[in-house]
Amino acid sequence: MRTGWMIGAAALLMAMAPGGATPDADKSLDSLRLDQVRMLGSHNSYRPYPLPQVEARIRALAPKEWEGLAYGHPPLESQLALGLRQLEIDVAPDPQGGAYAAPYADGPAEIQAEMAAPGAKTIHVPGLDWQTHCRTFRACMMIFRRWSDAHPGHLPVMLLVNASDVRPIPGLRTTDLGFDAAALDALDTDIAATLGRDRVITPDDVRGTLPTLRDAVTAHRWPTVGASRGKFLLVLDTSEANEERYRTGHASLKGRMMFGWYPEDAPEAAFFNMQNTVKDGALVTRRVKAGFMVRTRADSETLEARTHDRSRLDAAIASGAQFISTDYYEGAPDPRGLNWAISLGKSTVICNSVTATCPTR
């Protein structure tokens, strides 16, 4: 039975990581800056493999999408146990509460209450693909806080916060909600209330006394890995309109808890989401050498996994991108028997040979 298999696999994953240890014990990276390491991470980290009823709904309402959605992850704690230090959480706005409660209508009272309360919810495609390891953004952040408490001195963890507006789709949903300034402020409030300001590397921390965040980034002022142990770094992944809302009144993201995607010449420029390193590898390399951070992907919509195509991974590594997301890391569930996994080699966090001088072994 698929559900039983997943529970058993998750329990096993909780107890072990590739090579029998997480990357946190390796102190050799501590003198490097954050932009001088490379981290393997998961894409849509909160999303388990679809249950049969969810699969049936996807096949019925969006049959062309099923092949690309036939992947999933173990609980967040299991992924951290496997050594992943870059994860992604999708959030949908729910300022009044109850906007995405329908799938839980017959669930326990405490879950119904959780979904009825105001606050961002963690969900992939409302009305279609709703499964998650943590139903609210706060709940997800509390998982990371508890894990951090249990693993003092862990390597820094990068969290991608994908904040998507939820607009009506005929035949699928009537919800019409977007992230306004208040909803974006609430994400910052949730982060501070759960992870704690002292455990978050913010734009203020990187900018320091320099005029802009971009000035600090291009001056290579990222903190070292050693100074960042036990901490988190968050990046807001959202629309251009919401990125603009997030920086309005917060020049260079002053006072904000997250970084974001901004044009290279903007005062807030620090991170870029560049998913096609096969095409844009030279631009990625130029940016990372200048001090910027780049997140990319090694695979998408199960295509590379089904064809065992490593070209996208190889291009990502060659480009120097610091964060590489995948649905198929070593130890990930493989219910379809694709027998394919992404690896950076000896660890999930390694020296980045494009931005640092790495020891040869």
Sequence and secondary structure as in RCSB ss.txt:
>XXXX:A:sequence
MRTGWMIGAAALLMAMAPGGATPDADKSLDSLRLDQVRMLGSHNSYRPYPLPQVEARIRALAPKEWEGLAYGHPP
LESQLALGLRQLEIDVAPDPQGGAYAAPYADGPAEIQAEMAAPGAKTIHVPGLDWQTHCRTFRACMMIFRRWSDA
HPGHLPVMLLVNASDVRPIPGLRTTDLGFDAAALDALDTDIAATLGRDRVITPDDVRGTLPTLRDAVTAHRWPTV
GASRGKFLLVLDTSEANEERYRTGHASLKGRMMFGWYPEDAPEAAFFNMQNTVKDGALVTRRVKAGFMVRTRADS
ETLEARTHDRSRLDAAIASGAQFISTDYYEGAPDPRGLNWAISLGKSTVICNSVTATCPTR
>XXXX:A:secstr
 HHHHHHHHHHHHHH  GGGS GGG  TTTTSBGGGEEEEEESSTT     HHHHHHHHHH GGGHHHH      
HHHHHHTT  EEEEEEE  SSS TT GGGTTS HHHHHHHHSSS EE SBTTTB   SSSBHHHHHHHHHHHHHH
STT   EEEEEEE  B  BTTTB   B   HHHHHHHHHHHHHHT GGGB  HHHHHTTSS HHHHHHTT   BT
GGGTT EEEEEE  HHHHHHHHTT GGGTT SEEEB  TTSTT  EEE   HHHHHHHHHHHHHHT EEEEES  
TTHHHHHT  HHHHHHHHHT SEEEES BTT   TT     B  SS SEEE TTTS     
